[in-house]
Amino acid sequence: MIDIPTYVADDRRAALTDARSVAREMSGRHIEPEHILLVLLRSGDPTLQAALGEAGVDATDLAHAVKEGMQGRGQARRKEAA
């Protein structure tokens, strides 16, 4: 189970709660940095969008690449365990 400590500030708690949901959707048992990144990319934050745009990065493409990377990593772990 993924618990979020009560001392975490409300805005950060909301982001971590969303990241926990993403982790569960992806069959994860822990919140990983990639889950937080996906939440940030989904948020549509204008500052983040501007920074990505300046770097020539599309948020949708980046989110897709992150998901693919995580899925590939999960498949590799399952092969190692077999």
MARTORBA-785706 format. One record per residue (C-alpha): x negated, z, y; residue number from 1. Coordinates in steps of 0.5 Angstrom, whole numbers. Layout:
REM residues N
{px=X pz=Z py=Y bator=NUM}
...
END
This chain:
REM residues 82
{px=0 pz=0 py=0 bator=1}
{px=-2 pz=-2 py=7 bator=2}
{px=-1 pz=4 py=12 bator=3}
{px=-3 pz=4 py=19 bator=4}
{px=-5 pz=11 py=22 bator=5}
{px=0 pz=14 py=27 bator=6}
{px=-5 pz=15 py=32 bator=7}
{px=-6 pz=7 py=33 bator=8}
{px=-3 pz=5 py=40 bator=9}
{px=4 pz=2 py=40 bator=10}
{px=1 pz=-5 py=42 bator=11}
{px=-4 pz=-5 py=37 bator=12}
{px=1 pz=-2 py=32 bator=13}
{px=5 pz=-8 py=33 bator=14}
{px=0 pz=-13 py=32 bator=15}
{px=-3 pz=-9 py=25 bator=16}
{px=5 pz=-9 py=23 bator=17}
{px=5 pz=-16 py=24 bator=18}
{px=-2 pz=-17 py=20 bator=19}
{px=1 pz=-13 py=14 bator=20}
{px=7 pz=-17 py=14 bator=21}
{px=2 pz=-23 py=13 bator=22}
{px=-2 pz=-20 py=8 bator=23}
{px=4 pz=-19 py=4 bator=24}
{px=6 pz=-26 py=5 bator=25}
{px=-1 pz=-28 py=2 bator=26}
{px=-1 pz=-23 py=-4 bator=27}
{px=-6 pz=-19 py=0 bator=28}
{px=-7 pz=-11 py=-1 bator=29}
{px=-11 pz=-10 py=5 bator=30}
{px=-11 pz=-12 py=12 bator=31}
{px=-17 pz=-17 py=13 bator=32}
{px=-19 pz=-20 py=19 bator=33}
{px=-16 pz=-27 py=18 bator=34}
{px=-9 pz=-23 py=18 bator=35}
{px=-10 pz=-21 py=25 bator=36}
{px=-13 pz=-28 py=27 bator=37}
{px=-7 pz=-31 py=24 bator=38}
{px=-2 pz=-26 py=28 bator=39}
{px=-6 pz=-27 py=34 bator=40}
{px=-6 pz=-35 py=33 bator=41}
{px=2 pz=-34 py=32 bator=42}
{px=3 pz=-30 py=38 bator=43}
{px=2 pz=-36 py=43 bator=44}
{px=-2 pz=-32 py=48 bator=45}
{px=-4 pz=-36 py=54 bator=46}
{px=-11 pz=-33 py=55 bator=47}
{px=-12 pz=-34 py=47 bator=48}
{px=-9 pz=-41 py=48 bator=49}
{px=-13 pz=-43 py=54 bator=50}
{px=-20 pz=-40 py=51 bator=51}
{px=-18 pz=-44 py=44 bator=52}
{px=-17 pz=-51 py=49 bator=53}
{px=-23 pz=-50 py=52 bator=54}
{px=-27 pz=-50 py=46 bator=55}
{px=-23 pz=-56 py=43 bator=56}
{px=-20 pz=-52 py=38 bator=57}
{px=-12 pz=-53 py=36 bator=58}
{px=-9 pz=-46 py=34 bator=59}
{px=-5 pz=-49 py=29 bator=60}
{px=-10 pz=-53 py=26 bator=61}
{px=-15 pz=-47 py=26 bator=62}
{px=-9 pz=-43 py=23 bator=63}
{px=-8 pz=-48 py=17 bator=64}
{px=-16 pz=-48 py=16 bator=65}
{px=-16 pz=-40 py=16 bator=66}
{px=-10 pz=-40 py=11 bator=67}
{px=-13 pz=-45 py=6 bator=68}
{px=-20 pz=-41 py=6 bator=69}
{px=-16 pz=-35 py=4 bator=70}
{px=-13 pz=-39 py=-1 bator=71}
{px=-19 pz=-42 py=-4 bator=72}
{px=-23 pz=-35 py=-4 bator=73}
{px=-17 pz=-32 py=-8 bator=74}
{px=-17 pz=-37 py=-13 bator=75}
{px=-25 pz=-36 py=-13 bator=76}
{px=-24 pz=-29 py=-14 bator=77}
{px=-19 pz=-30 py=-20 bator=78}
{px=-24 pz=-35 py=-24 bator=79}
{px=-29 pz=-29 py=-23 bator=80}
{px=-24 pz=-24 py=-26 bator=81}
{px=-22 pz=-29 py=-32 bator=82}
END
